[in-house]
Structures are given as structure tokens and as C-alpha cells.
Amino acid sequence: MPNEGSETVQPARGAGLRICYWDAFSGISGDMTVGALVDAGADASRIEEGLASLGTGATLTFEKTTRRGIAATRFKVQGGETRAHRHLKQILQMIERADLPDLAKEDASRVFRVLGEAEAAVHQVPVEKVHFHEVGAVDSICDIVGACLALVLLGIDRVFSSPLNVGSGTVETEHGLLPVPAPATARLLYGRPVYCRGPAVELTTPTGAALACTLATSFGPSPAMKITASGYGAGDRDFPEHANVLRALIGEAMEEGLPGPPV
């Protein structure tokens, strides 16, 4: 676990391979991911310190709540500076200047590059010219950096994910009403297992898809592991059909032959 004090936290590593499994039966978003990892034991105060160093001025809260009777943590980002659009280069510079562990910076930068490439492909423009709007907003930057920092604080060596429930219906975006999954989300999910179940709403967001597709080694059932902790990150809505949470299982790998990356 991290040492006390204000210095930059470096990853804690145990003797065995420490893994995290994201159970995305109600989809995945950036805020759900941060909430699940904090609920599983990542130090919320350390995450607040790290995100404050981005200089956005946002207010961060971790609220205990329930979804269909399941206790969960809801991560909320409010306020902050309100620049509407950012280029990828500007976001990467923000991350590089922040007081964060090197591994968290590297992972967050990778996630944003993958997201930028998906947006560039959808809009048929060079990645350097992509304007991030929804995904460039303060809350999405805090979600991605917060999730990557939480994984470092938990000492995670490998991430795995279930198939992703993407939802259905339509979603309101900067480009108007679009089908679910939104174009950038669909592009990110090439080659990954997805399905639709539950209410006709967006369940997997571009930010959540980018985190899963960048950081997860493979998608499928949980690998063999000795579970040491679990956490639930709450989505905004409380559905009658199922608990709107992302579950994170933390544990030690039990075998050498863990699943590899998708082909």
C-alpha cells in the first residue's frame, strides 16, 4: 500500500501476479471504473491528490450509495475549468505535468491515444486534429487518469474484462442523436466480445471502452484467481432490471497460463 505523505506514489507489487477483473454486466464507464476500484480498496485521498495535480480545479467526491440493494461507490467530478475542446497533445501535456506515478501517466496517455485514434477514424481526420469534446471534458480526463492511478495504488499487474454489455437505443452527443454503441465506442470495440441486455440506454461509454480495450489483456470469464477484494462502482441511473454497477475483483493469479491479448 502507498506510504503516507505527499510524495508521488509508486506501484506496490506483491510476490504473486496481482490481477483485476472487470465484470461489465451493466457496461463500463470511466466514473464506474474509478468507483469500483476505490470500493475495492484504492486510496480515495491519493486519487484526489493525484487528480488535483492536473490543475483542472474540479471538485471530486466519492459517495456511498446502492444500486438494486448492492452497496457501491459513486465517483463524481464537478466544476473545474470549462474549455470545450482539447487536442490530444494538450491532454497528454496535462498528464505529463501532473504529480503522478510514471506507470499511471503511461497508462492514461495510452488510453487517450487509443481514444484519439478511434475518434480520428470515425471523423476521417488526422489524430493530431481531433477535437475532444465529451471525452476531452474535465470529468473524462479525471475518470481516465483516476482509473489508471487506482490500478497503480492497488498494485495491479494485469487487467482482464468480461464481455461488455453495450446497451442499446440512442445517445445524445455533440454530433446529435446517435445509435448505441456510439461510433467511437463501436470502433474501439473492434475484435472484442459485446452484447446488449437491459434498458435501451448507453451502458458502455467511449471512456469506459477505451479503458477496457487499452488496459485489459483479454475478454472472457474471470481467470483462475484467489480473490482478495471486490468493489462496485455505481452508474448514474438505478435500473429496475439489474444493479447498475461495474464489479472489480482483485486477487492473486493461480496459474501461469493466463489468457493473452485478443488476436
Wavefront OBJ file of the C-alpha trace (Angstrom):
o trace
v 0.000 0.000 0.000
v 1.200 3.589 -0.546
v 3.314 5.327 2.076
v 1.938 8.281 3.991
v 2.924 11.751 2.848
v 2.571 13.893 -0.264
v 5.276 12.343 -2.437
v 4.381 10.655 -5.692
v 3.068 7.148 -5.121
v 4.913 4.320 -6.839
v 3.193 0.993 -7.548
v 3.109 -1.631 -4.831
v 3.996 -5.114 -6.085
v 3.445 -8.341 -4.217
v 5.170 -11.672 -4.616
v 2.466 -13.110 -6.914
v 0.844 -11.768 -10.048
v -1.861 -9.387 -8.866
v -4.819 -9.130 -11.202
v -8.024 -7.142 -11.599
v -11.124 -8.456 -13.357
v -13.795 -6.032 -14.557
v -17.256 -7.625 -14.608
v -19.091 -5.315 -17.020
v -22.548 -6.923 -16.912
v -24.022 -3.380 -16.816
v -21.437 -1.882 -19.133
v -18.434 0.226 -18.218
v -17.792 3.949 -17.923
v -14.878 5.939 -16.545
v -16.631 7.019 -13.366
v -17.896 3.484 -12.676
v -14.338 2.194 -13.059
v -12.877 4.663 -10.580
v -15.733 3.989 -8.156
v -15.268 0.212 -8.370
v -11.513 0.408 -7.776
v -11.928 2.728 -4.781
v -14.663 0.449 -3.444
v -12.161 -2.421 -3.787
v -9.563 -0.610 -1.680
v -7.745 2.053 -3.729
v -6.981 5.084 -1.553
v -9.502 7.808 -2.441
v -7.412 10.571 -0.855
v -4.416 9.595 -3.002
v -6.574 9.713 -6.096
v -7.877 13.150 -5.117
v -4.284 14.386 -4.641
v -3.167 12.997 -7.972
v -6.121 14.424 -9.887
v -5.726 17.813 -8.206
v -2.233 17.996 -9.720
v -3.818 18.042 -13.208
v -4.832 21.629 -12.435
v -8.436 21.382 -13.625
v -9.928 22.900 -10.473
v -12.595 20.199 -10.383
v -14.257 19.042 -7.177
v -14.122 15.274 -6.653
v -16.452 13.246 -4.451
v -16.774 9.570 -3.571
v -20.287 8.764 -2.392
v -21.551 5.557 -0.844
v -24.810 4.524 -2.482
v -26.791 1.440 -3.522
v -27.993 0.057 -6.840
v -30.787 -2.537 -6.508
v -29.687 -3.133 -2.934
v -25.967 -3.567 -3.791
v -23.658 -1.217 -1.869
v -21.438 0.706 -4.282
v -19.235 3.782 -4.610
v -20.153 6.604 -6.968
v -17.338 8.826 -8.265
v -18.382 12.333 -9.279
v -16.435 15.164 -10.911
v -17.971 18.621 -10.674
v -16.936 22.072 -11.856
v -13.421 22.832 -12.974
v -12.261 24.928 -15.922
v -14.656 24.767 -18.832
v -12.636 24.709 -22.052
v -14.990 22.996 -24.504
v -12.441 21.293 -26.761
v -8.890 19.996 -26.473
v -6.448 18.365 -28.847
v -4.792 15.102 -27.849
v -1.428 16.874 -27.454
v -2.886 19.226 -24.833
v -4.334 16.364 -22.804
v -1.051 14.423 -22.918
v 0.786 17.527 -21.710
v -1.603 17.851 -18.769
v -0.916 14.247 -17.797
v 2.855 14.583 -18.176
v 2.979 17.675 -15.935
v 0.844 16.088 -13.182
v 2.295 14.676 -9.953
v 1.541 11.038 -10.721
v 3.434 7.726 -10.767
v 5.145 7.116 -14.103
v 3.063 3.972 -14.709
v -0.205 5.880 -14.206
v 0.973 8.563 -16.649
v 1.963 5.947 -19.223
v -1.335 4.054 -18.951
v -3.508 7.198 -19.044
v -1.595 8.520 -22.068
v -2.043 5.176 -23.850
v -5.786 5.239 -23.174
v -6.106 8.735 -24.613
v -4.051 7.831 -27.689
v -6.300 4.835 -28.357
v -9.358 7.039 -27.870
v -7.895 9.690 -30.176
v -7.216 7.125 -32.887
v -10.808 5.891 -32.700
v -12.192 9.432 -32.958
v -9.840 10.177 -35.875
v -11.005 7.078 -37.741
v -14.691 7.920 -37.202
v -14.282 11.535 -38.393
v -11.664 10.771 -41.076
v -9.144 13.334 -39.814
v -5.521 13.011 -38.602
v -5.326 12.185 -34.912
v -3.442 15.460 -34.289
v -6.520 17.377 -35.469
v -9.093 15.513 -33.394
v -11.057 17.849 -31.135
v -12.020 16.074 -27.918
v -15.353 17.326 -26.636
v -17.223 14.853 -24.444
v -14.040 12.809 -23.915
v -11.933 15.955 -23.510
v -14.113 17.364 -20.757
v -12.728 17.608 -17.261
v -14.761 14.676 -15.964
v -13.462 12.294 -18.629
v -9.857 13.336 -18.045
v -10.300 12.745 -14.319
v -12.032 9.413 -14.982
v -9.229 8.035 -17.164
v -6.357 9.326 -15.042
v -8.171 8.327 -11.837
v -8.721 4.761 -13.057
v -5.077 4.373 -14.102
v -3.873 5.781 -10.787
v -6.220 3.490 -8.826
v -4.770 0.425 -10.594
v -1.266 1.540 -9.601
v -2.324 2.124 -5.993
v -3.803 -1.386 -5.884
v -0.578 -2.843 -7.282
v -2.321 -4.438 -10.256
v -0.063 -6.286 -12.721
v -2.685 -7.431 -15.239
v -6.268 -6.405 -16.045
v -8.931 -8.700 -17.518
v -12.512 -7.974 -18.508
v -15.765 -9.771 -19.121
v -17.567 -9.252 -22.442
v -19.066 -5.757 -22.430
v -22.777 -5.015 -22.203
v -23.017 -2.005 -24.521
v -26.721 -1.255 -24.079
v -28.977 -0.202 -26.950
v -31.164 2.635 -28.189
v -29.684 6.083 -28.807
v -27.468 8.595 -27.014
v -27.333 12.390 -27.234
v -23.864 13.669 -28.242
v -22.137 16.787 -29.586
v -22.952 15.409 -33.038
v -26.642 14.941 -32.269
v -28.591 11.779 -31.571
v -26.546 8.651 -32.383
v -27.167 4.902 -32.097
v -25.684 2.870 -29.237
v -22.870 1.994 -29.229
v -21.763 5.450 -30.364
v -19.425 5.450 -33.411
v -16.189 5.921 -31.451
v -17.254 3.258 -28.940
v -18.036 0.811 -31.754
v -14.629 1.484 -33.316
v -12.870 0.875 -30.001
v -14.685 -2.427 -29.583
v -13.487 -3.999 -32.841
v -12.481 -7.596 -32.086
v -13.888 -7.560 -28.541
v -16.926 -9.548 -27.346
v -20.016 -7.388 -26.729
v -23.750 -7.897 -26.226
v -26.919 -5.915 -25.490
v -29.103 -6.567 -22.448
v -31.290 -4.428 -20.232
v -32.716 -0.941 -20.752
v -32.386 0.870 -24.094
v -29.656 3.269 -22.975
v -25.903 3.636 -23.422
v -24.177 1.336 -20.921
v -20.625 1.330 -22.287
v -19.287 4.844 -22.907
v -16.323 5.827 -25.100
v -14.251 6.467 -21.979
v -15.125 3.088 -20.473
v -14.497 1.292 -23.769
v -11.117 2.993 -24.134
v -10.073 1.944 -20.612
v -11.141 -1.666 -21.149
v -9.735 -2.049 -24.663
v -6.403 -0.414 -23.787
v -5.740 -1.965 -20.390
v -7.420 -5.381 -20.440
v -5.223 -8.271 -21.581
v -8.231 -10.326 -22.683
v -12.023 -10.516 -22.530
v -13.934 -13.522 -21.220
v -14.599 -15.387 -17.968
v -12.530 -14.490 -14.951
v -9.103 -16.158 -14.928
v -8.323 -18.502 -12.045
v -7.553 -16.297 -9.069
v -7.643 -16.105 -5.290
v -9.988 -13.175 -4.690
v -8.699 -10.801 -2.025
v -11.061 -7.854 -2.557
v -14.065 -6.768 -4.580
v -15.668 -3.434 -5.293
v -18.706 -1.971 -7.038
v -18.767 1.304 -8.959
v -22.213 2.860 -9.341
v -23.592 4.191 -12.605
v -25.751 7.310 -12.646
v -29.081 5.507 -13.019
v -30.749 2.929 -10.813
v -32.413 0.471 -13.208
v -35.292 -1.798 -12.170
v -33.902 -4.665 -14.304
v -30.471 -5.077 -12.722
v -27.919 -3.423 -10.442
v -26.266 -0.685 -12.499
v -22.724 -1.286 -11.247
v -19.323 -2.307 -12.533
v -17.758 -5.002 -10.356
v -13.995 -5.156 -9.854
v -12.494 -8.378 -8.486
v -8.943 -8.149 -7.141
v -6.761 -11.143 -6.418
v -3.693 -13.273 -6.960
v -3.351 -15.327 -10.143
v -3.463 -19.079 -9.578
v -1.874 -20.242 -12.824
v 0.960 -19.416 -15.215
v -1.053 -19.650 -18.426
v -3.254 -16.570 -18.093
v -5.297 -15.508 -21.121
v -3.409 -13.441 -23.642
v -4.401 -10.374 -25.648
v -7.063 -10.634 -28.361
v -5.821 -11.647 -31.812
l 1 2 3 4 5 6 7 8 9 10 11 12 13 14 15 16 17 18 19 20 21 22 23 24 25 26 27 28 29 30 31 32 33 34 35 36 37 38 39 40 41 42 43 44 45 46 47 48 49 50 51 52 53 54 55 56 57 58 59 60 61 62 63 64 65 66 67 68 69 70 71 72 73 74 75 76 77 78 79 80 81 82 83 84 85 86 87 88 89 90 91 92 93 94 95 96 97 98 99 100 101 102 103 104 105 106 107 108 109 110 111 112 113 114 115 116 117 118 119 120 121 122 123 124 125 126 127 128 129 130 131 132 133 134 135 136 137 138 139 140 141 142 143 144 145 146 147 148 149 150 151 152 153 154 155 156 157 158 159 160 161 162 163 164 165 166 167 168 169 170 171 172 173 174 175 176 177 178 179 180 181 182 183 184 185 186 187 188 189 190 191 192 193 194 195 196 197 198 199 200 201 202 203 204 205 206 207 208 209 210 211 212 213 214 215 216 217 218 219 220 221 222 223 224 225 226 227 228 229 230 231 232 233 234 235 236 237 238 239 240 241 242 243 244 245 246 247 248 249 250 251 252 253 254 255 256 257 258 259 260 261 262 263
